[in-house]
Amino acid sequence: MKSEEKINLLLGKDYAGESVFQPENLLREARRQKNIPKGSIPSVCVLDPDGDIVRYLIKTGQASVNPCWACYHTTLYDFSYQGMSFGIIGCAVGASFAVLLAEQLFVSGCRLLVSITSAGIITPLESEPSFVLISEAIRDEGTSYHYLPPEKPATLSADLLIPLSASFEKAGLMAVTGKSWTTDAPYRETEKAIAKARAQGALAVEMEAAALYAFAQAKGKPVVCYAHLTNSMAQHGEDFEKGAENGSLDSLALLYHTAATLLPIISNHYANKGLHAN
């Protein structure tokens, strides 16, 4: 095949068009086939790609299966932390899977979605905080291009970014704000690719944020992505250490703070016109 005849995956996208396949329709059929009752899910939901938070909650008896979640592929667990209710899905790895779940969560009653994923360190930080609030993600995957044109950056809504980024120090949380690199090919993180991401200002590399932010911008949904800095891509021994309970305790504190900070803001925006992207 000649190079000019190769398929360009960016051609033929209809960004203003509605999808024929809608998440609520899939969930309707799953509910019918599996005899799942209609009901609610928590307004704050969490994607836990590593699955460590879910495993900790199950191990300590804090999680229960949500009987109304009609997804074919996953289990949604309910839990409470500091008096606040959350829903959580474990092992939601990769851009396309994360966005599939985001679509279904928001039509099921979710009002705020938070993703916390382990990430490789691209640019070491002087103070080495545990978490990066991802303000923008380099789009090096495929899913985001189905939601946003290629010239648009995948960014966290300014309505969420500004209050969150200003709150970490006062709350005593080990978090900073920065850019990540989202790739769907973790075993193709070559020296050249890493250098390019570093030159573009990336602090970390992960697999979901660009697609989740593209979805959020296209659909006007509040989504927040964190990168938990845990490794240097296994280039050294004793890598991928996340802390107590595999980072679950720190992650839960961050989740609670995020929800407590943003829910009042989100409620105000839902009452008006929705969230504004950067």
Backbone bond lengths (Angstrom), bond angles and torsions (degrees), N, CA, C in turn:
res aa  C-N    CA-C-N  psi(-1)  N-CA   C-N-CA  omega(-1)  CA-C   N-CA-C  phi
1 M - - - 1.465 - - 1.527 109.62 -
2 K 1.312 117.61 129.95 1.446 122.10 177.98 1.532 109.76 -69.03
3 S 1.336 115.42 150.88 1.463 119.56 -175.69 1.520 111.68 -58.93
4 E 1.367 117.48 -37.51 1.459 119.38 -177.99 1.527 112.31 -71.77
5 E 1.346 116.93 -12.60 1.455 120.82 179.91 1.528 112.46 -95.03
6 K 1.326 116.80 -6.32 1.451 120.00 -179.39 1.532 110.56 -65.86
7 I 1.294 115.29 146.68 1.465 120.54 -177.99 1.525 109.90 -71.70
8 N 1.295 117.15 129.78 1.454 123.00 174.27 1.522 107.89 -97.06
9 L 1.314 116.25 114.67 1.463 120.64 -175.18 1.526 112.90 -68.16
10 L 1.321 116.51 -13.96 1.454 119.07 -179.86 1.526 112.83 -89.80
11 L 1.311 117.57 -6.71 1.457 120.56 179.79 1.533 111.32 -82.07
12 G 1.315 115.95 149.52 1.457 120.43 172.72 1.511 115.54 78.57
13 K 1.316 118.11 12.58 1.456 120.09 178.26 1.532 110.11 -79.29
14 D 1.327 115.96 138.22 1.463 122.01 179.33 1.520 107.66 -116.58
15 Y 1.329 116.24 86.37 1.460 120.01 -172.20 1.523 113.16 -69.78
16 A 1.326 116.99 -22.52 1.467 119.71 179.46 1.522 112.47 -90.23
17 G 1.316 117.30 -10.75 1.451 120.72 -175.76 1.519 113.29 -82.99
18 E 1.328 116.10 151.41 1.462 121.80 176.70 1.534 109.63 -83.71
19 S 1.289 116.29 143.92 1.462 120.59 176.39 1.527 110.09 -71.86
20 V 1.311 116.31 140.55 1.464 120.89 174.25 1.523 109.97 -69.49
21 F 1.318 115.91 -38.56 1.466 121.92 -178.84 1.521 108.22 -90.92
22 Q 1.323 117.43 112.97 1.454 122.58 -176.51 1.528 110.89 -108.63
23 P 1.350 117.68 141.10 1.465 119.98 -176.96 1.525 113.63 -61.87
24 E 1.329 117.31 -35.78 1.466 118.63 -179.47 1.528 111.92 -64.85
25 N 1.330 116.10 -29.76 1.460 119.05 178.56 1.518 111.72 -72.45
26 L 1.329 116.03 -39.36 1.462 119.64 175.86 1.530 110.25 -61.77
27 L 1.322 116.43 -45.46 1.460 120.09 -178.50 1.528 111.28 -66.39
28 R 1.318 116.25 -34.14 1.478 120.04 176.17 1.524 110.50 -59.34
29 E 1.341 116.17 -46.09 1.461 119.78 -178.59 1.528 111.88 -70.89
30 A 1.321 116.74 -36.45 1.466 119.64 176.71 1.524 110.19 -64.00
31 R 1.321 115.91 -40.39 1.471 120.21 178.94 1.530 110.60 -63.28
32 R 1.318 115.60 -40.85 1.467 119.95 179.32 1.532 111.06 -66.50
33 Q 1.311 117.08 -47.71 1.456 120.75 -175.26 1.526 112.69 -69.04
34 K 1.326 115.84 -33.93 1.467 120.14 -173.89 1.525 112.78 -102.88
35 N 1.348 116.15 5.69 1.472 121.55 -179.97 1.523 111.84 54.00
36 I 1.304 115.85 47.55 1.462 121.56 179.89 1.522 108.42 -92.16
37 P 1.313 117.70 128.32 1.476 119.57 -177.95 1.519 111.46 -71.99
38 K 1.324 115.86 151.28 1.449 120.29 172.40 1.521 108.87 -70.57
39 G 1.298 115.27 145.17 1.452 119.92 -178.89 1.508 109.69 178.75
40 S 1.320 116.19 -166.94 1.454 120.62 -173.31 1.523 111.61 -112.88
41 I 1.309 114.85 158.95 1.457 121.40 169.50 1.527 106.98 -117.74
42 P 1.319 118.91 162.04 1.466 119.67 179.74 1.526 112.07 -59.46
43 S 1.322 116.29 150.57 1.458 120.74 -178.32 1.519 112.32 -73.60
44 V 1.328 117.23 -20.22 1.464 121.30 175.30 1.520 108.20 -113.09
45 C 1.323 116.46 119.75 1.466 120.87 -179.35 1.516 110.45 -121.33
46 V 1.332 114.23 155.24 1.458 121.62 -172.34 1.524 109.41 -129.11
47 L 1.324 115.93 134.57 1.459 121.68 167.81 1.520 107.48 -100.68
48 D 1.320 115.76 126.09 1.466 123.83 -175.77 1.527 107.81 -121.39
49 P 1.338 118.15 78.31 1.466 120.16 -174.57 1.524 114.65 -54.09
50 D 1.321 117.51 -37.37 1.461 119.48 -179.79 1.523 113.11 -73.38
51 G 1.328 116.44 -25.80 1.461 120.84 -178.36 1.510 114.65 81.68
52 D 1.335 118.05 0.23 1.468 120.17 -175.86 1.518 112.61 -70.05
53 I 1.330 117.50 -37.34 1.461 119.53 179.63 1.523 109.82 -66.28
54 V 1.325 116.47 -44.25 1.468 120.72 178.47 1.523 110.66 -60.00
55 R 1.320 117.12 -46.25 1.473 119.77 -179.27 1.522 111.20 -62.50
56 Y 1.325 117.54 -38.70 1.463 120.75 178.02 1.523 110.60 -64.47
57 L 1.333 117.17 -45.17 1.465 120.36 -178.49 1.530 111.52 -64.55
58 I 1.325 116.63 -38.72 1.467 119.97 177.85 1.521 110.39 -67.70
59 K 1.332 116.24 -44.21 1.462 121.14 -178.67 1.521 112.00 -60.43
60 T 1.319 116.76 -36.20 1.462 121.17 -177.25 1.529 112.76 -94.39
61 G 1.325 117.11 7.76 1.459 121.01 176.24 1.512 114.68 71.52
62 Q 1.330 117.88 23.53 1.460 120.85 -177.09 1.530 113.09 -97.93
63 A 1.330 117.63 -9.30 1.466 120.60 -174.97 1.518 111.18 -111.77
64 S 1.322 115.60 143.11 1.456 121.07 174.32 1.522 108.68 -134.25
65 V 1.324 116.90 146.78 1.457 121.65 -178.47 1.514 110.33 -69.20
66 N 1.328 116.51 130.77 1.459 120.28 175.61 1.530 108.53 -77.61
67 P 1.329 119.23 118.33 1.463 121.61 -174.20 1.524 113.88 -76.00
68 C 1.333 117.82 -9.01 1.463 121.35 -174.65 1.526 113.19 -102.39
69 W 1.317 117.51 -4.00 1.467 121.25 -179.02 1.524 108.36 -77.13
70 A 1.344 116.16 119.05 1.462 120.68 -169.83 1.525 113.84 -103.92
71 C 1.313 117.92 16.84 1.464 121.07 179.70 1.525 110.70 -65.94
72 Y 1.333 116.36 139.21 1.460 120.78 177.79 1.527 112.20 -71.28
73 H 1.320 117.44 -25.37 1.459 120.53 -164.82 1.523 115.64 -105.89
74 T 1.324 117.37 -18.06 1.468 119.01 -168.91 1.521 112.09 -137.84
75 T 1.329 114.45 168.30 1.458 122.93 171.88 1.518 108.43 -114.34
76 L 1.317 116.30 130.15 1.457 121.81 175.31 1.520 108.04 -98.95
77 Y 1.327 116.08 126.77 1.457 121.51 178.09 1.530 109.49 -105.51
78 D 1.323 115.95 140.88 1.459 122.52 173.64 1.518 109.04 -98.15
79 F 1.331 116.35 142.69 1.465 120.10 172.67 1.521 108.73 -155.11
80 S 1.308 115.57 163.05 1.461 121.76 177.57 1.520 109.60 -119.67
81 Y 1.322 114.93 144.11 1.467 120.40 177.32 1.520 107.63 -143.33
82 Q 1.320 115.93 122.95 1.460 122.00 -178.46 1.528 111.51 53.72
83 G 1.339 115.50 36.69 1.452 120.62 177.22 1.514 115.57 81.80
84 M 1.340 117.33 2.19 1.462 121.06 179.89 1.520 109.69 -107.63
85 S 1.332 116.84 141.41 1.459 122.00 -178.41 1.526 110.67 -92.47
86 F 1.335 114.82 139.70 1.451 121.80 179.07 1.527 109.26 -135.80
87 G 1.332 114.59 156.42 1.460 121.61 166.80 1.515 107.56 -117.04
88 I 1.328 117.53 146.79 1.460 119.52 -176.37 1.523 110.70 -144.22
89 I 1.333 115.70 140.05 1.462 122.92 175.83 1.514 107.92 -121.92
90 G 1.307 117.05 127.57 1.449 121.34 -179.56 1.518 113.14 -93.44
91 C 1.331 114.74 158.43 1.475 123.47 173.13 1.521 112.99 58.75
92 A 1.330 116.66 35.77 1.466 121.63 176.19 1.520 108.13 -87.35
93 V 1.327 116.26 73.21 1.464 122.24 -170.96 1.522 110.78 -90.15
94 G 1.312 116.75 133.14 1.447 121.86 172.10 1.513 114.00 96.05
95 A 1.329 114.67 153.78 1.461 121.66 -173.02 1.520 113.17 -61.05
96 S 1.319 117.69 -50.50 1.463 119.08 -173.70 1.524 111.62 -66.41
97 F 1.333 117.64 -39.63 1.460 120.50 179.77 1.521 110.76 -68.50
98 A 1.339 116.84 -41.52 1.459 120.39 179.94 1.524 111.15 -61.08
99 V 1.328 117.50 -41.59 1.463 120.44 -178.84 1.526 111.38 -73.62
100 L 1.325 117.82 -36.29 1.467 120.24 173.68 1.525 109.90 -54.75
101 L 1.321 116.44 -45.59 1.460 120.58 -179.52 1.523 111.42 -70.42
102 A 1.326 117.31 -38.18 1.461 120.08 178.52 1.530 110.84 -60.29
103 E 1.319 116.66 -44.60 1.467 120.49 177.52 1.523 110.79 -55.80
104 Q 1.323 115.86 -46.15 1.464 120.49 -175.47 1.523 112.06 -73.97
105 L 1.324 117.33 -34.32 1.463 119.87 178.96 1.524 111.31 -65.64
106 F 1.325 117.30 -42.58 1.463 119.25 -176.12 1.528 112.66 -70.43
107 V 1.315 118.12 -30.79 1.476 117.98 176.45 1.529 111.22 -81.70
108 S 1.333 116.88 -6.00 1.468 120.99 179.90 1.520 112.77 -100.42
109 G 1.335 117.73 -2.52 1.455 119.92 177.44 1.506 115.86 123.66
110 C 1.322 118.13 -3.95 1.464 120.87 176.54 1.519 109.70 -65.80
111 R 1.333 116.44 141.07 1.468 121.53 177.45 1.518 112.30 -118.93
112 L 1.326 116.89 -17.19 1.466 122.03 176.41 1.522 107.63 -147.37
113 L 1.325 116.44 127.54 1.451 121.71 179.41 1.523 109.10 -115.75
114 V 1.332 115.84 129.96 1.461 122.10 179.08 1.519 108.80 -122.92
115 S 1.321 115.67 131.34 1.462 120.93 175.74 1.527 108.68 -114.42
116 I 1.340 116.34 131.54 1.466 121.43 174.59 1.519 107.79 -125.91
117 T 1.321 116.21 112.38 1.456 120.61 -176.45 1.520 110.62 -125.02
118 S 1.320 117.21 147.16 1.457 119.70 173.38 1.520 108.61 -69.15
119 A 1.318 116.28 150.40 1.459 120.30 -173.17 1.523 110.73 -144.55
120 G 1.318 114.37 149.82 1.453 120.33 174.67 1.521 110.69 -83.32
121 I 1.312 116.50 144.16 1.461 121.65 -178.83 1.524 109.16 -82.34
122 I 1.332 115.85 121.93 1.456 122.18 177.22 1.519 110.77 -97.44
123 T 1.327 116.33 -46.31 1.465 122.54 177.30 1.518 108.89 -122.13
124 P 1.326 118.82 107.44 1.468 120.82 -179.49 1.527 111.49 -59.46
125 L 1.317 115.84 141.51 1.456 121.86 179.61 1.521 110.25 -101.56
126 E 1.312 115.82 150.35 1.462 119.83 -177.55 1.521 112.21 -62.70
127 S 1.325 116.60 -42.63 1.465 119.84 -176.55 1.519 113.14 -93.58
128 E 1.346 117.37 -7.59 1.465 122.71 179.07 1.529 112.77 50.54
129 P 1.329 118.94 59.13 1.471 119.39 174.46 1.518 110.60 -68.03
130 S 1.318 115.80 162.56 1.453 120.07 -175.73 1.526 112.30 -78.22
131 F 1.328 117.23 -35.37 1.453 120.69 -171.01 1.527 112.07 -126.80
132 V 1.321 114.72 147.56 1.459 121.70 171.95 1.525 107.80 -117.08
133 L 1.322 116.30 121.75 1.462 120.57 168.04 1.522 106.07 -75.50
134 I 1.317 117.36 114.77 1.453 121.01 -173.67 1.526 109.55 -78.34
135 S 1.318 115.21 113.46 1.466 120.72 179.93 1.522 111.53 -87.09
136 E 1.327 116.30 -30.27 1.460 122.44 177.56 1.516 108.53 -152.52
137 A 1.327 116.70 145.60 1.461 121.17 179.76 1.520 110.12 -124.64
138 I 1.321 115.99 129.19 1.456 121.29 175.64 1.522 108.53 -66.17
139 R 1.309 116.78 130.79 1.470 122.13 -171.03 1.533 110.76 -89.24
140 D 1.317 116.44 83.77 1.459 121.52 179.80 1.530 109.66 -115.37
141 E 1.324 115.56 45.04 1.469 123.48 176.91 1.530 107.12 -144.30
142 G 1.312 117.92 -175.90 1.444 119.95 -174.33 1.515 116.07 -101.64
143 T 1.331 116.59 -31.04 1.462 120.13 -169.93 1.519 113.04 -63.62
144 S 1.324 117.37 -39.20 1.470 119.84 -176.17 1.517 112.15 -60.68
145 Y 1.331 117.68 -27.44 1.462 120.79 -176.34 1.528 112.67 -76.72
146 H 1.325 117.31 -7.40 1.455 121.23 171.91 1.531 111.08 -86.36
147 Y 1.347 116.76 -13.92 1.458 121.14 -177.35 1.529 113.30 -110.25
148 L 1.331 116.82 -36.27 1.460 121.13 -177.31 1.518 110.53 -128.71
149 P 1.334 117.74 143.14 1.462 120.05 173.35 1.528 110.41 -59.00
150 P 1.325 117.48 153.68 1.469 120.64 -174.52 1.519 114.66 -62.31
151 E 1.329 118.28 -24.45 1.464 119.86 -177.52 1.527 113.06 -79.57
152 K 1.324 117.68 -10.14 1.467 120.42 -178.85 1.526 111.04 -92.83
153 P 1.336 118.18 133.34 1.468 120.43 177.08 1.522 111.22 -75.59
154 A 1.319 115.60 151.25 1.466 121.64 175.65 1.519 107.85 -90.96
155 T 1.319 116.35 106.17 1.452 120.96 -171.82 1.526 112.03 -127.72
156 L 1.313 114.46 156.46 1.457 121.74 171.51 1.525 108.55 -76.52
157 S 1.321 116.26 135.44 1.458 120.75 177.66 1.523 110.69 -52.33
158 A 1.339 115.83 134.67 1.462 120.53 178.00 1.521 111.66 -60.40
159 D 1.336 117.11 -29.52 1.465 120.69 179.12 1.526 112.06 -64.81
160 L 1.324 116.66 -24.41 1.461 121.53 177.97 1.522 111.11 -98.48
161 L 1.313 116.53 -38.85 1.467 121.80 -176.54 1.517 112.70 -61.89
162 I 1.311 116.81 -48.37 1.468 120.22 -172.46 1.533 112.35 -62.46
163 P 1.338 119.02 -52.47 1.476 117.25 -179.94 1.522 113.60 -66.88
164 L 1.325 116.98 -34.49 1.457 118.67 179.92 1.520 112.11 -68.19
165 S 1.323 116.32 -49.84 1.458 119.72 -175.69 1.521 112.16 -62.49
166 A 1.336 116.14 -26.97 1.465 120.00 179.77 1.528 113.01 -83.14
167 S 1.327 117.18 -6.23 1.469 119.87 -170.12 1.521 114.55 -104.77
168 F 1.315 119.47 -14.86 1.460 120.72 -170.07 1.531 112.91 -66.12
169 E 1.318 116.73 -46.77 1.465 119.91 -175.95 1.523 111.05 -62.32
170 K 1.322 116.34 -44.11 1.463 120.36 179.90 1.519 111.19 -63.22
171 A 1.348 116.52 -34.74 1.460 120.96 -179.27 1.529 112.38 -82.71
172 G 1.320 117.56 -5.20 1.461 120.77 179.34 1.512 113.65 72.27
173 L 1.333 116.77 28.84 1.460 121.05 -179.00 1.518 110.49 -98.39
174 M 1.327 116.41 140.02 1.454 122.39 -179.84 1.527 109.51 -83.55
175 A 1.335 115.80 78.14 1.457 120.44 -177.17 1.517 109.60 -144.83
176 V 1.330 114.96 145.78 1.456 122.21 173.76 1.521 107.88 -131.64
177 T 1.303 116.16 168.96 1.457 121.93 178.47 1.522 109.50 -104.49
178 G 1.342 116.78 137.45 1.447 118.61 179.83 1.515 112.68 -173.31
179 K 1.318 114.52 -178.77 1.458 122.78 -176.50 1.525 110.08 -95.51
180 S 1.331 115.96 147.73 1.462 121.22 174.44 1.526 109.97 -122.36
181 W 1.291 114.73 169.97 1.464 123.35 175.09 1.523 106.69 -116.82
182 T 1.340 116.70 117.74 1.462 120.95 179.63 1.522 109.18 -99.51
183 T 1.320 116.26 119.95 1.455 121.48 177.75 1.518 109.80 -125.15
184 D 1.328 117.06 149.68 1.462 119.56 174.05 1.524 111.12 -105.58
185 A 1.326 116.44 14.24 1.469 121.00 178.20 1.521 109.33 -133.82
186 P 1.335 117.85 76.02 1.469 120.27 -174.15 1.522 114.10 -61.81
187 Y 1.318 117.68 -25.59 1.457 119.19 -179.85 1.524 111.99 -92.19
188 R 1.350 115.75 16.37 1.457 121.41 171.12 1.524 110.20 -120.86
189 E 1.330 115.92 29.41 1.460 120.99 175.93 1.528 107.92 -83.27
190 T 1.320 116.40 78.24 1.457 122.66 -177.13 1.522 110.67 -77.71
191 E 1.307 116.59 165.36 1.467 120.65 178.11 1.524 110.85 -57.66
192 K 1.323 116.89 -39.99 1.464 121.11 179.52 1.527 111.04 -65.59
193 A 1.340 116.91 -43.06 1.460 120.80 179.81 1.527 111.02 -65.74
194 I 1.323 116.20 -40.84 1.468 120.29 179.00 1.523 110.43 -64.52
195 A 1.326 116.73 -42.92 1.461 120.60 179.42 1.531 111.10 -62.49
196 K 1.326 116.41 -39.18 1.461 120.43 178.18 1.522 110.90 -64.37
197 A 1.333 116.72 -44.66 1.468 119.99 179.02 1.524 110.87 -64.02
198 R 1.322 116.60 -40.52 1.470 120.13 178.10 1.525 110.72 -62.92
199 A 1.335 117.13 -41.05 1.462 120.88 178.83 1.519 112.00 -64.55
200 Q 1.330 116.94 -26.59 1.464 121.77 178.00 1.522 112.31 -86.34
201 G 1.332 116.99 2.38 1.455 120.90 174.54 1.511 115.89 94.44
202 A 1.329 118.77 12.26 1.464 121.09 -178.47 1.527 111.04 -72.70
203 L 1.318 115.69 134.44 1.458 121.54 173.59 1.520 111.57 -90.78
204 A 1.336 116.49 -27.92 1.462 120.72 -171.89 1.509 110.53 -148.95
205 V 1.330 115.60 163.30 1.459 121.37 174.92 1.518 109.21 -122.46
206 E 1.330 116.43 135.02 1.457 122.21 -179.83 1.525 108.07 -148.57
207 M 1.330 118.44 -169.20 1.462 120.55 -169.01 1.531 115.73 -126.64
208 E 1.330 118.70 4.67 1.465 118.82 -173.07 1.526 116.11 -130.05
209 A 1.324 119.01 -30.47 1.465 121.39 -163.12 1.522 114.28 -61.19
210 A 1.327 118.52 -44.01 1.468 119.96 -176.75 1.525 111.27 -59.07
211 A 1.311 115.90 -43.30 1.464 119.78 -179.24 1.521 111.10 -69.41
212 L 1.331 117.62 -41.37 1.465 119.91 179.54 1.523 111.09 -64.95
213 Y 1.317 117.61 -39.25 1.463 119.62 178.54 1.528 111.69 -71.07
214 A 1.324 117.61 -35.69 1.465 119.73 176.19 1.523 110.22 -63.33
215 F 1.324 116.71 -44.44 1.470 121.27 174.79 1.521 110.44 -58.12
216 A 1.335 116.74 -46.90 1.457 121.18 -177.48 1.528 111.14 -60.99
217 Q 1.319 117.08 -42.32 1.459 120.72 -179.75 1.530 111.13 -68.11
218 A 1.320 115.99 -42.29 1.464 119.77 -177.65 1.522 112.23 -68.80
219 K 1.332 116.64 -36.07 1.462 120.89 -174.97 1.531 113.80 -101.58
220 G 1.336 117.25 -5.17 1.454 119.89 -179.01 1.513 113.17 67.63
221 K 1.333 116.96 40.80 1.465 122.05 -177.78 1.529 110.48 -113.05
222 P 1.329 117.30 144.48 1.462 120.60 -179.96 1.535 112.11 -81.99
223 V 1.313 115.84 111.28 1.458 123.05 179.94 1.526 108.18 -130.10
224 V 1.327 116.49 133.59 1.464 122.60 178.59 1.516 108.55 -124.93
225 C 1.333 116.57 131.62 1.460 121.30 -178.69 1.528 110.53 -119.57
226 Y 1.325 115.51 131.52 1.458 122.40 174.90 1.523 109.78 -116.08
227 A 1.313 115.26 143.67 1.463 121.98 170.79 1.523 107.85 -107.77
228 H 1.324 116.10 121.01 1.451 121.57 176.09 1.524 107.13 -90.97
229 L 1.318 116.31 110.56 1.464 120.94 -174.90 1.520 109.63 -73.55
230 T 1.319 115.47 107.42 1.467 119.55 -171.64 1.513 114.69 -126.88
231 N 1.333 118.77 -12.21 1.468 118.07 -172.03 1.520 112.35 -156.81
232 S 1.324 113.60 165.89 1.468 121.29 173.80 1.516 108.85 -114.93
233 M 1.348 114.67 40.01 1.468 122.87 179.02 1.523 111.87 60.95
234 A 1.351 114.76 36.23 1.467 122.92 173.85 1.522 112.17 57.67
235 Q 1.336 116.49 32.79 1.459 119.40 176.99 1.523 111.92 -83.32
236 H 1.332 115.97 -11.07 1.463 120.81 179.86 1.531 108.40 -134.78
237 G 1.314 116.31 165.49 1.457 120.51 177.41 1.518 111.40 -73.09
238 E 1.330 115.34 164.49 1.460 123.25 178.47 1.532 111.56 54.52
239 D 1.326 115.66 44.51 1.454 122.31 179.36 1.527 109.76 -95.35
240 F 1.318 117.51 172.20 1.456 124.96 176.72 1.533 113.38 65.22
241 E 1.330 117.33 30.02 1.460 120.94 175.66 1.526 108.64 -86.05
242 K 1.333 117.17 130.86 1.460 121.36 -173.85 1.519 113.74 -114.91
243 G 1.338 118.03 -6.68 1.448 119.71 -179.37 1.519 112.48 103.25
244 A 1.342 116.14 -165.88 1.461 122.14 -176.28 1.521 110.98 -58.27
245 E 1.340 115.01 134.18 1.470 121.48 -178.81 1.531 110.75 51.43
246 N 1.316 115.30 42.17 1.473 121.38 179.95 1.525 112.48 53.60
247 G 1.314 114.88 38.85 1.462 120.20 176.33 1.505 115.20 82.27
248 S 1.320 118.14 0.42 1.468 120.30 -174.13 1.522 112.95 -64.93
249 L 1.317 117.85 -38.21 1.465 120.10 -177.50 1.526 110.85 -65.65
250 D 1.326 116.13 -45.14 1.469 119.53 177.07 1.521 111.22 -65.09
251 S 1.314 116.90 -39.21 1.461 120.74 -179.38 1.519 111.33 -65.03
252 L 1.317 117.23 -41.00 1.458 120.28 179.61 1.528 111.54 -64.84
253 A 1.320 116.94 -40.05 1.465 119.86 176.94 1.523 110.74 -62.79
254 L 1.324 116.61 -40.14 1.461 120.87 178.72 1.529 111.47 -67.52
255 L 1.318 116.53 -40.54 1.464 120.76 177.83 1.527 111.22 -60.68
256 Y 1.310 115.66 -46.99 1.465 119.51 -179.19 1.527 110.52 -61.53
257 H 1.318 116.61 -45.52 1.458 120.32 -179.62 1.526 110.72 -61.99
258 T 1.311 117.07 -41.29 1.462 121.20 179.79 1.523 110.94 -62.05
259 A 1.321 116.37 -47.76 1.462 120.23 -179.04 1.523 111.41 -65.58
260 A 1.336 116.49 -43.67 1.466 119.48 -178.78 1.526 111.61 -64.24
261 T 1.315 116.60 -33.57 1.462 120.91 179.90 1.519 112.08 -74.87
262 L 1.336 116.95 -39.76 1.456 120.44 -168.74 1.531 115.69 -96.06
263 L 1.313 118.59 -27.07 1.467 118.87 -175.62 1.524 113.65 -57.56
264 P 1.336 119.47 -42.44 1.474 117.64 176.82 1.532 112.30 -62.22
265 I 1.316 117.03 -36.89 1.463 121.15 179.08 1.521 110.52 -66.67
266 I 1.326 115.66 -44.59 1.459 120.80 -179.10 1.520 110.70 -63.89
267 S 1.319 117.04 -40.12 1.464 120.39 179.09 1.523 111.01 -60.26
268 N 1.326 116.95 -40.97 1.458 120.47 178.84 1.526 111.26 -65.19
269 H 1.312 116.73 -40.58 1.456 119.81 -178.36 1.527 111.40 -71.71
270 Y 1.340 116.86 -37.91 1.459 119.25 177.00 1.525 110.65 -61.41
271 A 1.320 116.23 -32.63 1.457 119.75 180.00 1.527 111.67 -71.99
272 N 1.336 116.19 -17.52 1.464 120.13 -179.68 1.533 109.58 -110.14
273 K 1.322 117.74 -107.40 1.459 120.12 -172.41 1.505 113.93 -115.64
274 G 1.316 118.99 1.66 1.455 120.41 -178.74 1.509 111.40 98.55
275 L 1.334 115.07 177.38 1.453 120.88 -176.07 1.516 111.41 -76.25
276 H 1.325 115.63 150.12 1.454 121.80 178.76 1.520 108.62 -104.48
277 A 1.313 117.16 130.04 1.467 120.59 174.81 1.517 109.07 -78.08
278 N 1.349 114.46 162.27 1.469 119.40 176.54 1.520 109.99 -61.06
